[in-house]
Amino acid sequence: MPDKVKTSRKNSSIKLWWITFGVLCGATFVTRFYKVLEPDHVCWDETHFGKMGSWYINRTFFFDVHPPLGKMLIALSGKLTGYDGTFPFDKPGDKYDGAKYEGMRIFCTTLGALVIPLTFLSLWEMTKSLDSSFIGTMLLLCDVGFLTLNRYILLDPILLFFMSCSIYGAMKSLTVKHLIGRTITLILWPAALYVFFFWIHLTVLSKSGNGDGFYSSGFQARLIGNSLHNASAPRVLAYGAVVTLKNHRTGGGYLHSHHHLYPAGVGARQQQITTYTHKDENNRWIVRPYASSPSGTVLVRSGDLVRLTHAQTMRNLHSHRERAPLTQKCMQVTGYGEDGVGDANDVWKIVIGGGKDGDEIQTVKSKLMFVHYLQACALTTTGKQLPKWGYEQQEVACNPNLRDKNALWNVEDNVFDDLPKVSFEAYASGFIERFLESHAVMLQGNAGLKPKEGEVTSQPWQWPINYRGQFFSGSAHRVYLLGNPVVWWTNLAFLAVFFVIYVVNSVREKRAEARGIVLQGGENARLLNAAGWSFIGWALHYVPFWAMGRVLYFHHYFPALVFSSMLTGILTEYLLKSIKAYLSPELGRAVYQGAIGLVLSTTVYSFYLFSPLAYGMSGPLAHEPNSTMAGLKWLESWEF
């Protein structure tokens, strides 16, 4: 073939590539930014992440189960576009009423939109095929669920953007010679950035907030406005002191009581004892000797027998041979007595972990165990959440296993005027301690997430089949998160197809190897290799959810959707080329082009049909008379 012809074809291919990429970028811009500021009220989890953006702007510390970068970027986008951090983001449906939310929503939408061209580029790097790249990307572009999830003040578009950048970076550097470069750019550099962003997070959030109680006393001492910041307290504990006791369990709360009793059928109907992660007057206890009160200032020492009297209700910390509310192997802990007068079941031996009898009890530093004098069990928190009758606070029990790791406590507040005081600055944690503690609290908080009343949750088996969506906006402008069924069910079918192709090719390769035949690679081999990587990506982003005990939601599947759409695009070309090989050149070309045209036109038309779910519906619901959406309710479980 003459060089001119080759050059001409190469130039035509490059031109077609840029035209295709330009069309995808243009379609992405139009579909993502159309009606992006509607509705002008809080939608779904904007109530959480908008609020967190406000807290960053106001430098107020808070607890969340996610790493900080996404929330910091939301706050930065708001700050740069005029948002002042004063809108409360109380609940979905609240009108923004002049609050400058637009910048944050457009920022998140922009990152979500960039996922589409990044997916195209990743597919191109994997396959060097324009057809696979275009089909796989179009599936994602035309998914109304993916569109919906990427148009609001959420972490999802940010997460999907950075995930897509990582995919592209990994696909760009798939050769062995780039191993060192990949180690630096995809492992060491991101790890360094992660630590750096956490340093910014802990530096910016310098003021006390509602998340303080999830963290240790040393952590709280760094927060401006916290009762421990720039505060002072006696270094040691004396009888008569009013104290708060913080559990050493990661994210552990304060020993707490209130006037409410345990309900009938839950042990003795005595006063409830719980742990509570927020600062509260009901967290205060008076440390008293088990017998008569001493005269003067007498220090509490390891091995002493004490009573702990709740300062607000004057009932004593008490345990007896009744089962704990939730943990049957443990005993119930209650508040008992009147005006500090109870019985022998109120007596506890205070022991310093790793110490010896006679050691002084030190504020913050001493790890304490309270062992019941008669029942020989340790005061502990199980970490289990009580029902509504316990205000969803955490269960406190008395554990016969004295080696319970959750049975350690420390004195935090220590109010006693007759002892000299030392500054809490001496107890404040450094950055590394706070960094590690933040992760321990995040991991525990994430694992313990439970659904709220009336919340729509789901199970992993429901996600690939697009079983049920969820409302983002439930007012007259209804937005419903649901995948485009044509895209999702096609993706599901192609996951099964890939498994069949993989098995067939494995058998074929084994037989060829046994006969000494060397199979040729070629374009189909490259496509199958790319499909294999896509399948692995899908599995890594989906299968782990089956092992999770925390509450799960439909939106957790969308990172896996990126990979399943890529897989479908690749296998579509692979199957059509396989069919084409058995036909005459003219017929094969016609079948190939006609099939691709059918796939793309069906995908685009299905997007057009289901687009009201993303852009907003009004009028009757699909199951009501005269609804314009009735014909699209293909499953009874869909609720739009």
C-alpha positions in Angstrom: 0.0 0.0 0.0 1.5 3.4 -1.0 2.7 5.6 1.9 0.2 8.4 0.8 -2.7 6.1 1.2 -1.5 4.9 4.6 -1.0 8.5 5.8 -4.4 9.5 4.5 -6.1 6.6 6.3 -4.2 7.4 9.5 -5.2 11.0 9.3 -8.8 10.0 8.7 -8.7 7.7 11.7 -7.3 10.5 13.9 -9.9 12.9 12.6 -12.7 10.4 13.3 -11.3 9.8 16.8 -11.5 13.5 17.6 -14.9 13.9 16.1 -16.2 10.9 18.2 -14.5 12.3 21.4 -15.9 15.8 20.7 -19.5 14.4 20.2 -19.3 12.5 23.5 -18.0 15.6 25.3 -20.7 17.8 23.8 -23.4 15.3 24.7 -22.0 15.0 28.2 -22.1 18.7 28.7 -25.7 19.0 27.4 -27.1 16.1 29.4 -25.3 16.9 32.6 -25.9 20.7 32.8 -29.5 20.7 31.5 -31.7 21.9 34.5 -28.7 21.3 36.8 -30.0 23.9 39.3 -33.4 22.3 39.5 -35.0 21.7 42.0 -33.8 24.7 44.0 -34.2 22.8 47.3 -32.2 20.3 49.3 -32.2 16.9 47.6 -31.5 13.6 49.3 -28.0 13.6 50.9 -27.3 17.2 50.1 -28.5 17.7 53.6 -25.4 15.9 54.9 -22.7 17.1 52.5 -23.9 20.6 52.2 -23.9 20.8 56.0 -20.4 19.5 56.1 -19.3 22.1 53.6 -20.8 24.7 55.9 -18.8 23.2 58.8 -15.5 23.5 56.9 -16.3 27.1 56.0 -17.0 27.8 59.7 -14.0 25.6 60.8 -16.3 23.5 63.0 -15.2 20.0 63.8 -17.6 17.1 63.0 -17.6 13.4 62.8 -18.1 11.5 59.5 -17.4 8.0 58.2 -15.7 9.3 55.0 -12.2 10.7 54.4 -12.1 14.4 54.1 -11.0 15.4 50.6 -14.4 15.3 48.9 -16.1 17.3 51.6 -13.2 19.8 51.6 -13.6 20.3 47.9 -17.4 20.9 48.3 -16.6 23.5 50.9 -13.9 25.1 48.7 -16.2 25.3 45.7 -18.9 26.9 47.9 -16.5 29.4 49.4 -15.1 30.4 46.0 -18.6 31.0 44.6 -19.9 33.1 47.5 -21.6 30.6 49.8 -21.1 31.9 53.4 -21.7 28.6 55.3 -24.9 29.8 57.1 -27.6 27.7 55.3 -28.7 24.9 57.8 -29.3 22.1 55.3 -31.7 20.7 57.8 -33.7 18.2 55.7 -34.5 17.3 52.1 -37.1 19.6 50.6 -35.9 22.8 52.3 -35.8 25.7 49.8 -32.4 27.3 49.3 -34.1 30.8 49.4 -31.1 32.9 48.2 -28.4 30.6 49.7 -25.6 30.4 47.1 -25.7 26.6 46.6 -25.2 26.9 42.8 -21.4 26.8 42.9 -21.3 23.6 44.9 -23.8 21.8 42.8 -22.2 22.9 39.5 -18.8 21.8 40.9 -20.0 18.3 41.7 -21.8 18.1 38.4 -18.6 19.1 36.5 -16.6 16.3 38.2 -19.4 13.8 37.5 -19.5 14.9 33.9 -15.8 14.3 33.5 -16.3 10.7 34.2 -17.7 10.2 30.7 -14.6 11.4 28.7 -12.3 9.7 31.2 -14.2 6.4 30.6 -13.7 6.8 26.8 -10.0 7.5 27.2 -9.6 4.5 29.5 -11.4 2.2 27.1 -9.2 3.5 24.2 -6.0 2.8 26.2 -7.3 -0.8 26.9 -8.5 -1.7 23.4 -7.2 0.9 20.9 -10.7 0.4 19.4 -13.0 3.3 18.6 -16.1 1.1 18.5 -15.5 -0.5 21.9 -14.7 2.9 23.4 -17.7 4.6 21.9 -20.2 1.9 22.8 -19.0 1.4 26.4 -19.0 5.2 27.0 -22.4 5.7 25.4 -23.9 3.1 27.8 -22.7 5.2 30.7 -23.7 8.5 29.1 -27.2 7.3 28.6 -27.8 5.8 32.0 -30.3 8.1 33.8 -29.2 6.8 37.2 -25.6 7.7 36.6 -26.8 11.1 35.4 -28.9 11.6 38.5 -26.2 10.6 41.0 -23.7 13.1 39.4 -25.8 16.3 39.5 -26.1 17.1 43.2 -24.0 18.2 46.2 -22.8 14.7 47.0 -19.6 12.7 47.4 -20.5 10.3 44.6 -19.5 12.4 41.6 -16.2 13.3 43.3 -15.5 9.7 44.2 -16.4 8.5 40.6 -14.2 11.2 39.1 -11.1 10.3 41.1 -11.8 6.6 40.5 -12.0 7.3 36.8 -8.7 9.2 36.9 -7.1 6.2 38.6 -8.5 3.8 36.0 -7.2 6.0 33.2 -3.8 6.3 34.9 -3.6 2.6 35.4 -4.6 1.8 31.8 -2.1 4.4 30.5 0.8 2.7 32.3 0.1 -1.1 31.7 3.5 -2.3 30.8 6.1 -3.9 33.0 8.7 -1.2 32.4 6.5 1.4 34.1 6.3 -0.6 37.3 8.4 1.8 39.3 6.6 4.8 37.9 3.2 3.2 38.8 4.4 2.5 42.3 5.3 6.1 42.8 2.4 7.8 41.0 -0.4 5.3 42.0 0.7 4.3 45.5 3.3 6.5 47.2 2.2 9.9 45.8 -1.5 9.3 46.6 -0.6 8.1 50.1 1.4 11.2 50.7 -1.4 13.4 49.4 -3.9 11.5 51.6 -1.9 12.2 54.7 -1.5 15.9 53.6 -5.2 16.3 53.1 -5.9 14.9 56.5 -3.5 17.4 58.0 -5.4 20.2 56.3 -8.7 18.6 57.5 -7.5 18.5 61.2 -5.9 22.0 60.9 -9.0 23.7 59.3 -11.5 22.1 61.7 -10.1 23.7 64.8 -13.4 24.6 66.6 -15.4 22.4 68.8 -18.5 20.8 67.2 -21.1 18.1 67.6 -18.7 15.3 66.7 -16.2 15.9 69.6 -17.5 13.1 71.8 -16.6 10.4 69.3 -12.9 11.2 70.0 -10.5 10.8 72.9 -9.9 13.4 75.6 -6.5 14.1 74.2 -8.0 14.7 70.7 -10.7 17.1 72.1 -8.1 19.1 74.0 -7.0 20.5 70.5 -10.5 21.9 69.7 -11.2 25.5 70.4 -14.4 25.9 72.4 -14.3 22.3 73.8 -14.5 22.1 77.6 -11.0 20.6 77.5 -9.3 23.3 75.3 -7.2 25.7 77.3 -8.8 24.2 80.4 -7.3 22.9 83.6 -8.3 20.2 86.0 -6.7 18.5 89.0 -4.0 16.0 87.9 -5.4 13.4 90.3 -8.8 12.2 91.5 -10.2 12.9 94.9 -13.3 11.7 96.7 -16.2 14.2 96.2 -15.0 15.1 92.6 -17.6 15.5 89.9 -16.3 13.7 86.8 -17.2 12.4 83.4 -16.0 8.9 82.4 -15.1 8.3 78.8 -14.9 4.8 77.4 -11.7 3.8 75.7 -13.4 1.9 73.0 -12.8 3.5 69.6 -15.5 6.1 69.2 -16.6 5.3 72.7 -19.0 7.6 74.5 -19.5 8.9 78.1 -21.0 7.0 80.9 -24.5 8.5 80.9 -27.8 8.2 82.7 -31.2 10.0 82.7 -34.5 9.9 84.5 -36.0 7.3 82.2 -36.4 3.7 83.4 -35.8 0.4 81.5 -39.1 -0.7 80.1 -41.1 -3.7 81.4 -39.5 -7.0 80.4 -36.0 -5.6 80.2 -34.5 -6.6 83.5 -35.3 -4.6 86.6 -37.4 -1.4 86.0 -34.7 0.8 87.3 -33.0 3.9 85.8 -31.3 3.5 82.4 -27.5 3.6 82.1 -26.0 4.1 78.7 -23.0 5.6 76.9 -23.6 8.8 74.9 -21.2 10.3 72.4 -22.2 13.9 73.0 -21.3 16.2 75.9 -24.2 16.5 78.3 -24.9 17.3 81.9 -26.3 13.8 82.3 -22.7 12.5 81.8 -21.6 13.8 85.3 -20.9 11.5 88.2 -19.8 12.0 91.8 -17.1 9.8 93.1 -17.8 8.7 96.7 -16.3 6.1 99.1 -18.3 3.0 99.5 -18.9 3.7 103.2 -18.7 6.9 105.2 -17.4 10.2 103.6 -13.8 11.1 104.6 -12.9 14.4 106.0 -10.6 16.7 104.1 -9.1 15.9 100.7 -8.6 12.2 100.2 -7.2 10.8 96.9 -8.9 7.9 95.1 -6.4 5.1 94.5 -6.3 1.9 92.5 -7.9 -0.9 94.5 -10.4 1.4 96.4 -14.1 0.5 96.7 -16.2 3.4 95.5 -19.8 4.4 94.7 -20.5 6.5 91.6 -23.6 8.7 92.1 -25.2 10.3 89.0 -25.1 14.0 89.7 -28.4 14.9 88.1 -30.6 12.2 89.5 -28.6 11.2 92.6 -29.0 7.5 91.9 -26.0 5.1 92.2 -24.4 3.1 89.5 -25.7 -0.4 90.2 -25.6 -4.0 88.8 -27.3 -7.2 89.8 -28.1 -10.7 88.5 -30.5 -9.5 85.7 -29.5 -9.9 82.0 -28.4 -6.9 80.1 -30.9 -5.6 77.5 -29.1 -6.7 74.4 -26.1 -8.8 75.5 -27.4 -11.8 77.2 -24.1 -13.0 78.6 -23.7 -9.8 80.5 -25.6 -8.3 83.5 -27.8 -5.3 83.6 -26.4 -2.0 84.8 -28.9 0.5 86.3 -29.2 3.6 88.4 -30.5 2.7 91.9 -31.4 4.3 95.2 -32.5 7.7 96.4 -30.3 10.7 97.2 -27.2 8.6 96.9 -28.4 5.9 99.3 -28.6 2.4 97.7 -27.4 -1.0 98.7 -24.3 -3.3 98.4 -24.8 -3.7 94.6 -23.7 -0.1 94.2 -20.1 -0.9 95.2 -17.4 -1.0 92.6 -13.6 -1.7 92.8 -11.6 0.8 90.8 -8.5 -0.7 89.2 -5.9 1.0 87.0 -5.0 -1.1 83.9 -1.4 -2.0 84.2 -1.1 -0.4 87.6 -1.0 -1.7 91.2 -3.1 -1.1 94.3 -2.4 2.2 95.9 -1.5 4.1 92.6 -3.1 7.5 92.2 -5.9 7.9 89.6 -4.7 10.4 87.1 -7.1 12.6 84.9 -7.1 11.4 81.3 -4.0 9.3 81.5 -5.2 6.4 83.8 -7.1 3.6 82.1 -9.6 2.5 84.6 -11.7 -0.7 85.1 -14.7 -0.7 87.4 -15.2 -4.2 88.8 -18.5 -4.9 90.6 -17.7 -5.9 94.2 -20.4 -8.6 94.6 -20.9 -9.9 91.0 -17.2 -9.8 90.0 -18.0 -8.3 86.5 -16.6 -5.3 84.7 -18.4 -2.2 83.7 -18.4 -2.1 79.9 -20.0 -0.8 76.8 -21.0 -3.4 74.2 -21.2 -0.9 71.3 -24.7 -2.1 70.6 -27.4 0.5 69.9 -30.4 0.5 72.2 -33.9 0.8 70.7 -36.0 3.9 70.9 -36.8 3.4 74.5 -33.1 3.9 75.1 -32.9 6.9 72.8 -30.7 4.9 70.4 -27.7 5.4 72.8 -25.3 2.5 73.4 -25.8 -0.3 75.8 -23.8 -0.4 79.1 -23.5 -3.8 80.8 -21.4 -5.7 83.4 -19.3 -8.4 81.8 -18.1 -11.4 83.8 -15.1 -11.5 81.4 -12.7 -9.2 83.1 -10.5 -9.1 80.1 -13.1 -7.2 78.0 -11.2 -4.6 76.0 -14.2 -2.3 76.1 -14.2 -2.2 79.9 -11.5 0.5 80.1 -12.5 4.1 81.0 -10.7 7.4 81.8 -11.6 10.4 83.8 -12.1 13.4 81.5 -13.7 16.3 83.3 -12.6 16.4 86.9 -14.2 19.2 89.0 -12.7 19.5 92.5 -11.7 22.9 93.9 -9.4 21.8 96.7 -6.6 20.4 94.5 -4.1 22.3 92.3 -4.9 22.1 88.6 -2.8 21.4 85.5 -3.5 22.5 81.9 -5.1 20.0 79.5 -2.5 21.0 77.0 -0.3 18.4 78.6 -2.8 15.7 77.4 -3.4 17.0 73.9 -2.7 14.5 71.0 -0.2 15.2 68.2 -1.0 14.9 64.5 0.0 11.3 64.1 -2.2 10.2 67.1 -5.1 12.2 65.8 -4.6 10.8 62.2 -4.7 7.2 63.5 -7.5 7.8 65.9 -9.6 9.5 63.1 -9.3 6.4 61.0 -10.2 4.0 63.8 -13.3 6.1 64.5 -14.2 6.3 60.8 -13.9 2.5 60.3 -15.9 1.7 63.4 -18.6 4.3 62.5 -18.8 3.0 59.0 -19.2 -0.6 60.1 -21.9 0.4 62.6 -24.1 2.4 60.3 -27.8 1.4 60.8 -30.8 2.5 58.7 -32.9 5.4 59.9 -36.6 5.0 60.3 -38.4 5.1 56.9 -35.1 5.1 55.0 -34.9 3.1 51.7 -32.1 0.6 52.0 -31.2 -2.3 49.7 -29.2 -5.5 49.4 -26.4 -6.2 46.9 -28.4 -8.8 45.0 -30.9 -6.1 44.1 -28.4 -3.7 42.5 -27.4 -5.3 39.2 -31.0 -6.2 38.3 -32.1 -2.5 39.0 -34.7 -3.8 41.4 -35.6 -0.6 43.2 -34.5 3.1 43.1 -34.9 5.9 45.6 -36.3 9.4 45.6 -33.9 12.3 45.5 -36.7 14.8 45.5 -40.2 14.0 46.5 -42.0 17.3 45.9 -43.9 18.4 42.8 -40.5 18.2 41.1 -39.8 14.5 41.6 -36.4 13.1 40.9 -35.9 9.3 41.2 -32.6 7.5 41.2 -33.0 4.4 38.9 -30.8 2.9 36.3 -31.8 2.9 32.6 -33.1 -0.7 32.5 -31.9 -1.2 28.9 -28.4 -0.4 30.0 -28.4 -2.3 33.3 -30.1 -5.4 32.0 -27.8 -5.5 29.0 -24.8 -5.1 31.3 -26.1 -8.0 33.5 -26.5 -10.2 30.4 -22.9 -9.4 29.2 -21.5 -10.3 32.6 -22.9 -13.8 32.1 -21.7 -13.8 28.5 -18.2 -12.9 29.6 -18.1 -15.9 32.0 -19.1 -18.2 29.1 -16.5 -16.8 26.8 -13.9 -17.0 29.5 -14.6 -20.7 30.1 -14.7 -21.5 26.4 -11.4 -19.8 25.7 -9.8 -21.4 28.7 -10.7 -24.8 27.4 -9.6 -23.9 23.9 -6.2 -22.7 25.2 -5.7 -25.8 27.3 -6.4 -28.1 24.3 -4.1 -26.1 22.1 -1.4 -26.3 24.7 -1.8 -30.0 25.0 -1.4 -30.3 21.2 1.6 -28.0 21.1 -0.3 -25.4 19.0 0.5 -21.7 19.6 -2.6 -19.6 19.4 -2.2 -16.2 17.7 -3.0 -13.1 19.7 -4.4 -10.3 17.5 -7.2 -7.9 18.1 -9.6 -10.3 19.6 -7.1 -11.3 22.2 -6.6 -7.7 23.1 -10.3 -7.2 23.4 -10.6 -10.2 25.7 -7.8 -9.0 27.8 -9.5 -5.6 28.2 -12.7 -7.4 29.0 -10.9 -9.4 31.7 -9.6 -6.2 33.4 -13.1 -4.7 33.2 -14.6 -7.8 34.8 -12.0 -7.7 37.6 -12.8 -4.0 38.2 -16.5 -4.7 38.4 -16.0 -7.6 40.9 -13.7 -5.6 43.1 -16.2 -2.8 43.3 -19.2 -5.0 43.9 -18.4 -8.4 45.5 -17.0 -6.9 48.8 -20.5 -5.5 49.6 -21.8 -9.0 50.1 -19.6 -9.3 53.2 -20.5 -6.0 54.8 -22.7 -5.8 57.9 -23.4 -2.1 57.7 -26.5 -0.5 56.0 -26.2 -0.4 52.2 -27.9 1.7 49.6 -28.5 1.5 45.8 -26.0 4.2 45.0 -23.1 2.0 46.2 -23.3 0.0 43.0 -22.5 2.9 40.6 -18.7 2.5 40.7 -19.2 -1.1 39.6 -21.5 0.1 36.9 -18.6 2.0 35.2 -16.7 -1.3 34.8 -19.8 -3.3 33.7 -20.5 -0.7 31.0 -16.9 -0.9 29.8 -17.2 -4.7 29.7 -20.4 -4.5 27.6 -18.8 -2.1 25.1 -15.8 -4.4 24.7 -17.7 -7.6 24.4 -20.2 -6.1 21.9 -17.4 -5.5 19.5 -15.8 -8.9 20.2 -19.0 -10.8 19.5 -19.8 -8.8 16.4 -16.3 -9.3 15.0 -16.6 -13.0 15.8 -19.9 -13.2 13.9 -18.5 -11.1 11.0 -15.7 -13.6 10.5 -18.1 -16.3 9.5 -19.9 -14.1 6.9 -18.9 -12.7 3.5 -17.1 -9.3 3.6 -20.1 -7.3 2.4 -22.7 -9.1 4.5 -20.3 -9.1 7.5 -19.8 -5.4 7.2 -23.5 -4.7 6.9 -24.4 -6.9 9.9 -21.6 -5.4 12.0 -22.6 -1.8 11.3 -26.3 -2.5 11.5 -25.9 -4.2 14.9 -23.8 -1.3 16.3 -26.4 1.2 14.9 -29.2 -0.8 16.6 -27.3 -0.9 19.9 -26.6 2.8 19.9 -30.1 3.9 18.8 -31.8 1.7 21.4 -29.6 3.1 24.1 -30.2 6.7 23.1 -34.0 6.2 22.8 -34.2 4.5 26.2 -32.4 7.5 27.7 -35.0 9.8 26.1 -37.8 7.7 27.6 -36.5 7.5 31.1 -34.9 11.0 31.3 -37.8 12.5 33.3 -36.6 10.4 36.2 -33.4 12.5 36.3 -34.7 15.9 35.0 -37.9 15.9 37.1 -41.4 14.5 37.0 -44.7 16.1 37.9 -48.3 15.0 37.9 -49.6 11.6 39.1 -47.2 8.8 40.1 -46.8 5.9 37.6 -49.4 3.7 39.4 -52.0 6.5 39.5 -54.6 7.3 36.8 -53.6 9.6 34.0 -49.9 9.3 34.7 -47.5 10.0 31.8 -45.0 7.6 33.4 -47.3 4.6 33.6 -45.9 2.9 30.6 -42.3 3.0 32.0 -43.1 1.2 35.3 -41.7 -2.1 34.0 -41.3 -3.5 37.6 -43.7 -3.3 40.5 -40.8 -2.4 42.8 -40.2 0.9 40.9 -41.9 3.7 42.8 -41.8 6.7 40.6 
